[in-house]
Amino acid sequence: MQVPSAATVNGTVEGELTAQSLRVQNAGVVSGIATAEDIIVAGRVDQTATATKLLIIESTGVMDGQIACGELEIRKGGELHGKIEMLKR
C-alpha cells in the first residue's frame, strides 16, 4: 500500500506500507515492510522498518525486526528488538 502523504495506523496492516510519514497508534500493528521519511511508533511494528529521516519509538511502542533510520529516539519504556542500521545523512 502506498500513501502519498501521512499515514496513521490504528488497526492491523500486513504487507508493505510506504508513506511520507507514518504514525502507528497504540492499538496499531504493522507486520511487513514499513517505509517513510519519519516513523512514530506507539503501537507495534514487526519485520522491517526504514525511516530515512527520523524514527521515534514512544513509551508504549515496540519495534521488532530489521530497522534502518537516519536518527533514532526511544522514549523511556519503548522497546527495540533486532538489528539497527543508521543511515548516512
DSSP file (Angstrom, degrees, kcal/mol; ACC not computed):
  #  RESIDUE AA STRUCTURE BP1 BP2  ACC     N-H-->O    O-->H-N    N-H-->O    O-->H-N    TCO  KAPPA ALPHA  PHI   PSI    X-CA   Y-CA   Z-CA
    1    1 A M              0   0    0      0, 0.0    17,-2.4     0, 0.0     2,-0.5   0.000 360.0 360.0 360.0 134.1    0.0    0.0    0.0
    2    2 A Q  B     -a   18   0A   0     15,-0.2    17,-0.2    17,-0.0    15,-0.0  -0.967 360.0-168.8-119.0 128.5    1.3    3.4   -0.9
    3    3 A V        -     0   0    0     15,-3.3    17,-0.4    -2,-0.5     4,-0.1  -0.966  16.7-145.9-115.4 127.4    0.1    6.6    0.8
    4    4 A P  S    S-     0   0    0      0, 0.0    -1,-0.1     0, 0.0    15,-0.1   0.737  80.9  -1.9 -69.0 -22.4    1.1    9.9   -0.8
    5    5 A S  S    S-     0   0    0      1,-0.3    15,-2.2    15,-0.1    16,-1.4   0.053 117.5  -2.5-132.3-117.2    1.4   11.9    2.4
    6    6 A A  E     -b   21   0A   0     14,-0.2     2,-0.4    13,-0.2    -1,-0.3  -0.660  54.3-165.0 -91.1 138.4    0.8   10.9    6.1
    7    7 A A  E     -b   22   0A   0     14,-2.6    16,-2.6    -2,-0.3     2,-0.4  -0.975   2.9-166.1-121.7 136.8   -0.5    7.5    7.2
    8    8 A T  E     -b   23   0A   0     -2,-0.4     2,-0.6    14,-0.2    16,-0.2  -0.989   6.3-158.1-121.6 127.8   -1.9    6.7   10.6
    9    9 A V  E     +b   24   0A   0     14,-2.8    16,-2.5    -2,-0.4    19,-0.3  -0.924  26.5 156.4-109.7 121.0   -2.4    3.0   11.6
   10   10 A N  S    S+     0   0    0     -2,-0.6    -1,-0.1    14,-0.2     2,-0.1   0.279  72.8  28.1-122.0   4.9   -4.9    2.3   14.3
   11   11 A G  S    S-     0   0    0     18,-0.1    18,-2.7    14,-0.0     2,-0.4  -0.225 107.4 -50.5-132.8-136.7   -5.6   -1.3   13.4
   12   12 A T  E     - c   0  29A   0     16,-0.2     2,-0.4    -2,-0.1    18,-0.2  -0.952  41.2-175.6-119.2 132.2   -3.6   -4.0   11.6
   13   13 A V  E     - c   0  30A   0     16,-2.6    18,-2.9    -2,-0.4     2,-0.4  -0.995   5.3-170.9-123.3 126.3   -1.7   -3.7    8.3
   14   14 A E  E     + c   0  31A   0     -2,-0.4     2,-0.4    16,-0.2    18,-0.2  -0.962  53.7  19.1-117.5 135.6    0.1   -6.7    6.8
   15   15 A G  E    S- c   0  32A   0     16,-2.4    18,-1.8    -2,-0.4     2,-0.4  -0.880 107.2 -13.4 114.2-145.8    2.4   -6.4    3.8
   16   16 A E  E     - c   0  33A   0     -2,-0.4     2,-0.4    16,-0.2    18,-0.2  -0.831  53.1-178.1-104.7 133.5    4.2   -3.3    2.5
   17   17 A L  E     + c   0  34A   0     16,-3.1    18,-2.5    -2,-0.4     2,-0.4  -0.984   1.7 179.1-132.6 120.4    3.3    0.2    3.6
   18   18 A T  E     +ac   2  35A   0    -17,-2.4   -15,-3.3    -2,-0.4     2,-0.3  -0.981  14.6 147.9-123.6 132.4    5.0    3.3    2.1
   19   19 A A        -     0   0    0     16,-2.3    18,-0.4    -2,-0.4   -13,-0.2  -0.950  56.9-111.6-151.7 167.5    4.2    6.9    3.1
   20   20 A Q  S    S+     0   0    0    -15,-2.2    17,-1.9   -17,-0.4    18,-1.1   0.929 108.6   3.8 -68.9 -45.2    5.8   10.3    3.5
   21   21 A S  E    S-bd   6  38A   0    -16,-1.4   -14,-2.6    16,-0.2     2,-0.4  -0.989  72.6-158.7-138.6 149.6    5.2    9.9    7.3
   22   22 A L  E     -bd   7  39A   0     16,-2.6    18,-2.7    -2,-0.3     2,-0.5  -0.992   6.8-173.6-133.6 129.7    3.9    7.1    9.3
   23   23 A R  E     -bd   8  40A   0    -16,-2.6   -14,-2.8    -2,-0.4     2,-0.7  -0.986   8.3-161.4-122.8 122.0    2.3    7.0   12.8
   24   24 A V  E     -bd   9  41A   0     16,-3.0    18,-3.1    -2,-0.5    19,-1.1  -0.900  20.4-145.7-103.1 109.0    1.4    3.7   14.4
   25   25 A Q    >   -     0   0    0    -16,-2.5     3,-1.9    -2,-0.7    19,-0.3  -0.072  32.0 -89.6 -68.7 171.9   -1.0    4.4   17.2
   26   26 A N  T 3  S+     0   0    0      1,-0.3    -1,-0.1    17,-0.2   -16,-0.1   0.854 130.8  40.2 -51.2 -42.0   -1.2    2.5   20.5
   27   27 A A  T 3  S+     0   0    0     16,-0.1    -1,-0.3   -18,-0.1     2,-0.2   0.410  98.3 109.2 -88.7   1.7   -3.7   -0.1   19.0
   28   28 A G    <   -     0   0    0     -3,-1.9    16,-2.1   -19,-0.3     2,-0.4  -0.530  44.1-174.6 -86.5 146.4   -1.8   -0.2   15.7
   29   29 A V  E     -ce  12  44A   0    -18,-2.7   -16,-2.6    -2,-0.2     2,-0.5  -0.992   6.7-170.2-138.0 128.4    0.2   -3.1   14.3
   30   30 A V  E     -ce  13  45A   0     14,-2.3    16,-3.0    -2,-0.4     2,-0.6  -0.983   6.5-177.8-117.5 120.7    2.3   -3.1   11.1
   31   31 A S  E     +ce  14  46A   0    -18,-2.9   -16,-2.4    -2,-0.5     2,-0.3  -0.934  57.3  24.1-120.9 106.4    3.6   -6.5   10.1
   32   32 A G  E    S-ce  15  47A   0     14,-2.1    16,-2.7    -2,-0.6     2,-0.6  -0.979 110.0 -13.8 147.2-133.8    5.7   -6.4    7.0
   33   33 A I  E     -ce  16  48A   0    -18,-1.8   -16,-3.1    -2,-0.3     2,-0.5  -0.942  54.5-174.6-115.0 117.1    7.8   -3.6    5.4
   34   34 A A  E     +ce  17  49A   0     14,-2.6    16,-2.7    -2,-0.6     2,-0.4  -0.950   5.8 177.1-113.8 128.2    7.2    0.0    6.5
   35   35 A T  E     +ce  18  50A   0    -18,-2.5   -16,-2.3    -2,-0.5     2,-0.3  -0.996  15.9 128.8-134.9 130.4    9.0    2.8    4.8
   36   36 A A  E     - e   0  51A   0     14,-2.3    16,-1.8    -2,-0.4    17,-0.3  -0.971  61.4-109.7-164.1 166.0    8.7    6.6    5.4
   37   37 A E  E    S+     0   0A   0    -17,-1.9    16,-2.7   -18,-0.4    17,-1.3   0.952 110.1  20.4 -65.6 -49.2   10.7    9.7    6.0
   38   38 A D  E    S-de  21  54A   0    -18,-1.1   -16,-2.6    15,-0.2     2,-0.4  -0.977  70.2-172.9-124.8 134.0    9.5    9.8    9.6
   39   39 A I  E     -de  22  55A   0     15,-2.5    17,-2.8    -2,-0.4     2,-0.5  -0.995   3.3-170.5-128.1 128.5    8.0    6.9   11.6
   40   40 A I  E     -de  23  56A   0    -18,-2.7   -16,-3.0    -2,-0.4     2,-0.6  -0.981   9.2-162.9-117.9 123.7    6.5    7.3   15.0
   41   41 A V  E     +de  24  57A   0     15,-3.0    17,-2.7    -2,-0.5    20,-0.3  -0.915  32.9 147.1-115.7 111.5    5.7    4.0   16.8
   42   42 A A  S    S+     0   0    0    -18,-3.1   -17,-0.2    -2,-0.6    -1,-0.1   0.507  81.3  33.4-108.4 -15.6    3.3    4.0   19.8
   43   43 A G  S    S-     0   0    0    -19,-1.1    19,-2.1    -3,-0.2     2,-0.4   0.380 109.9 -55.9-104.9-120.9    2.0    0.5   18.8
   44   44 A R  E     -ef  29  62A   0    -16,-2.1   -14,-2.3   -19,-0.3     2,-0.4  -0.994  34.5-173.5-137.7 137.8    3.9   -2.3   17.2
   45   45 A V  E     -ef  30  63A   0     17,-2.3    19,-2.6    -2,-0.4     2,-0.3  -0.994  14.3-170.7-128.5 124.6    6.0   -2.8   14.1
   46   46 A D  E     +ef  31  64A   0    -16,-3.0   -14,-2.1    -2,-0.4     2,-0.9  -0.881  53.1   4.6-116.4 147.5    7.3   -6.2   13.1
   47   47 A Q  E    S+ef  32  65A   0     17,-2.2    19,-3.3    -2,-0.3     2,-0.4  -0.758 114.9   6.5  91.0 -93.8    9.8   -7.3   10.4
   48   48 A T  E     +ef  33  66A   0    -16,-2.7   -14,-2.6    -2,-0.9     2,-0.4  -0.979  55.1 173.0-133.8 131.7   11.3   -4.3    8.5
   49   49 A A  E     -ef  34  67A   0     17,-2.4    19,-2.3    -2,-0.4     2,-0.5  -0.997   6.6-172.9-137.3 133.4   11.1   -0.6    9.0
   50   50 A T  E     +ef  35  68A   0    -16,-2.7   -14,-2.3    -2,-0.4     2,-0.6  -0.975   4.4 179.3-127.4 117.8   13.0    2.2    7.2
   51   51 A A  E     -ef  36  69A   0     17,-2.7    19,-1.4    -2,-0.5    20,-0.2  -0.941  11.7-163.6-114.1 105.2   12.8    5.8    8.4
   52   52 A T  E    S+     0   0A   0    -16,-1.8   -15,-0.2    -2,-0.6   -14,-0.1   0.764  85.6  13.0 -65.3 -24.0   15.0    7.8    6.1
   53   53 A K  E    S+     0   0A   0    -16,-2.7    18,-1.6   -17,-0.3     2,-0.4   0.728 127.8   3.1-111.6 -72.7   15.0   10.8    8.5
   54   54 A L  E     -ef  38  71A   0    -17,-1.3   -15,-2.5    16,-0.2     2,-0.5  -0.968  44.8-170.2-132.9 134.3   13.6   10.1   12.0
   55   55 A L  E     -ef  39  72A   0     16,-2.1    18,-2.5    -2,-0.4     2,-0.5  -0.989  11.8-173.4-119.0 122.9   12.3    7.0   13.9
   56   56 A I  E     -ef  40  73A   0    -17,-2.8   -15,-3.0    -2,-0.5     2,-0.7  -0.972   9.6-162.8-117.4 126.8   10.7    7.6   17.3
   57   57 A I  E     -ef  41  74A   0     16,-2.8    18,-3.0    -2,-0.5    21,-0.2  -0.935  19.6-146.8-106.7 111.4    9.6    4.8   19.5
   58   58 A E    >   -     0   0    0    -17,-2.7     3,-1.6    -2,-0.7    21,-0.2  -0.122  32.7 -92.7 -70.6 172.8    7.2    6.1   22.1
   59   59 A S  T 3  S+     0   0    0      1,-0.3    -1,-0.1    19,-0.1   -17,-0.1   0.738 129.8  41.4 -61.4 -24.0    6.9    4.7   25.6
   60   60 A T  T 3  S+     0   0    0    -19,-0.1    -1,-0.3    18,-0.1   -18,-0.1   0.414  96.5 110.9-100.0  -1.0    4.2    2.2   24.5
   61   61 A G    <   -     0   0    0     -3,-1.6    18,-2.5   -20,-0.3     2,-0.4  -0.430  45.6-167.1 -84.4 149.3    5.9    1.3   21.2
   62   62 A V  E     -fg  44  79A   0    -19,-2.1   -17,-2.3    16,-0.2     2,-0.4  -0.990   2.0-172.3-134.6 124.9    7.6   -1.9   20.2
   63   63 A M  E     +fg  45  80A   0     16,-2.2    18,-2.7    -2,-0.4     2,-0.4  -0.972   8.4 177.9-114.3 130.2    9.8   -2.4   17.2
   64   64 A D  E     +fg  46  81A   0    -19,-2.6   -17,-2.2    -2,-0.4     2,-0.4  -0.931  45.8  18.8-138.4 111.4   10.9   -6.0   16.3
   65   65 A G  E    S-fg  47  82A   0     16,-2.9    18,-1.1    -2,-0.4     2,-0.5  -0.994 102.6  -8.0 140.7-144.3   13.0   -6.8   13.3
   66   66 A Q  E     -fg  48  83A   0    -19,-3.3   -17,-2.4    -2,-0.4     2,-0.4  -0.841  61.8-173.7 -99.7 122.2   15.3   -5.1   11.0
   67   67 A I  E     -fg  49  84A   0     16,-3.2    18,-2.4    -2,-0.5     2,-0.4  -0.944  12.5-179.5-122.9 136.3   15.4   -1.3   11.4
   68   68 A A  E     +fg  50  85A   0    -19,-2.3   -17,-2.7    -2,-0.4     2,-0.3  -1.000  19.2 154.3-130.2 134.1   17.2    1.4    9.3
   69   69 A C  E     -fg  51  86A   0     16,-2.2    18,-3.1    -2,-0.4   -17,-0.2  -0.994  47.4-135.8-156.7 158.3   16.9    5.1   10.2
   70   70 A G  E    S+     0   0A   0    -19,-1.4     2,-0.3     1,-0.3   -16,-0.2   0.900  97.9   7.7 -79.0 -46.7   18.7    8.5    9.9
   71   71 A E  E    S-f   54   0A   0    -18,-1.6   -16,-2.1   -20,-0.2     2,-0.4  -0.962  71.6-153.6-134.6 152.0   18.0    9.4   13.5
   72   72 A L  E     +f   55   0A   0     -2,-0.3     2,-0.4   -18,-0.2   -16,-0.2  -0.992  11.9 178.7-134.3 130.8   16.6    7.4   16.4
   73   73 A E  E     -f   56   0A   0    -18,-2.5   -16,-2.8    -2,-0.4     2,-0.5  -0.999   4.9-172.6-127.7 130.0   14.7    8.4   19.6
   74   74 A I  E     -f   57   0A   0     -2,-0.4   -16,-0.2   -18,-0.2     2,-0.1  -0.973  15.6-145.6-122.8 116.9   13.5    5.8   22.1
   75   75 A R    >   -     0   0    0    -18,-3.0     3,-2.7    -2,-0.5   -14,-0.1  -0.436  41.7 -78.1 -76.5 154.3   11.3    7.1   24.9
   76   76 A K  T 3  S+     0   0    0      1,-0.3    -1,-0.1    -2,-0.1     3,-0.1  -0.299 123.2  22.8 -54.2 125.8   11.5    5.5   28.3
   77   77 A G  T 3  S+     0   0    0      1,-0.4    -1,-0.3    -3,-0.1   -18,-0.1   0.104  92.4 126.9 100.4 -20.8    9.5    2.3   28.2
   78   78 A G    <   -     0   0    0     -3,-2.7    -1,-0.4   -21,-0.2     2,-0.4  -0.372  50.0-141.6 -68.5 150.2    9.8    1.9   24.4
   79   79 A E  E     -g   62   0A   0    -18,-2.5   -16,-2.2   -21,-0.2     2,-0.4  -0.932  18.6-176.7-122.1 139.6   11.2   -1.4   23.1
   80   80 A L  E     +g   63   0A   0     -2,-0.4     2,-0.4   -18,-0.2   -16,-0.2  -0.976   6.6 174.1-134.9 119.8   13.5   -2.2   20.3
   81   81 A H  E     +g   64   0A   0    -18,-2.7   -16,-2.9    -2,-0.4     2,-0.3  -0.991  46.0  28.5-127.3 123.5   14.4   -5.8   19.3
   82   82 A G  E    S-g   65   0A   0     -2,-0.4     2,-0.4   -18,-0.2   -16,-0.2  -0.914  93.8 -25.4 134.7-159.7   16.5   -6.6   16.3
   83   83 A K  E     -g   66   0A   0    -18,-1.1   -16,-3.2    -2,-0.3     2,-0.4  -0.791  49.9-158.3-100.3 135.6   19.2   -5.2   14.0
   84   84 A I  E     -g   67   0A   0     -2,-0.4     2,-0.5   -18,-0.2   -16,-0.2  -0.944   7.9-173.0-116.8 133.1   19.7   -1.4   13.6
   85   85 A E  E     -g   68   0A   0    -18,-2.4   -16,-2.2    -2,-0.4     2,-0.6  -0.991  16.2-146.3-122.2 123.3   21.4    0.3   10.7
   86   86 A M  E     -g   69   0A   0     -2,-0.5   -16,-0.2   -18,-0.2     2,-0.2  -0.798  20.3-136.2 -89.4 122.6   22.0    4.0   11.0
   87   87 A L        -     0   0    0    -18,-3.1     2,-0.2    -2,-0.6   -19,-0.0  -0.481  19.2-111.1 -78.3 145.7   21.7    5.7    7.6
   88   88 A K              0   0    0     -2,-0.2    -1,-0.1     1,-0.1   -18,-0.0  -0.527 360.0 360.0 -74.8 141.6   24.2    8.2    6.4
   89   89 A R              0   0    0     -2,-0.2    -1,-0.1   -19,-0.1   -19,-0.0   0.425 360.0 360.0 -96.4 360.0   22.9   11.8    6.1
